[in-house]
């Protein structure tokens, strides 16, 4: 069903003959435009033209790479499923709206037909022609719209069902997109947290170092502490606590 929707969207914009693009383009991987041209069996310029037209509707997106030697860009393309479905959804909504107004018109207005030429006119135009065909001179007959309306309602029904399916698929795609976004956000948040933690740890270490040098400056280093070098973090803390305790005792 997904593939049918994508074919419909692409076919509507760039013609049925280019629907095979659906089989060439991928969702998660960019495809080289020269490969696309080769597979479609058309010129590269024609291929680009088609892809640009699809870009205007968000159906495809691209990235480019510069050829270091030749200095020109090669484009790589992928299909945008969610955007394609949204495009088709709007198209279907419009078709349903049009079909509804056509049905309403058929149900409420009169239409006349020349049975020889098989040409149809609405009431105003038929009246202007005095209900006589200006091609063959035959008199118009009132058109029976029963079959037309029945066919239109069938078409309307199929559009509505298609829209229902499409909404389901669109919902699934959006959920996938949200999940991806969520994963990216979580990753970014995790990286930021780690960055903050690293900064905090670094600052703490710098403070400790600074505190250590200040003490050295204010106090003459005792023979004991200089002998203890290098000092571990934990032992440094303990010793400083002991020192402060000793100070208060002296007082
Ligand atoms: Zn006629």
Boltz pocket constraint, residues with backbone or C-beta under 6 A from the ligand:
constraints:
  - pocket:
      binder: B
      contacts: [[A, 114], [A, 115], [A, 116], [A, 117], [A, 118], [A, 133], [A, 134], [A, 135], [A, 136], [A, 137], [A, 138]]
      max_distance: 6.0
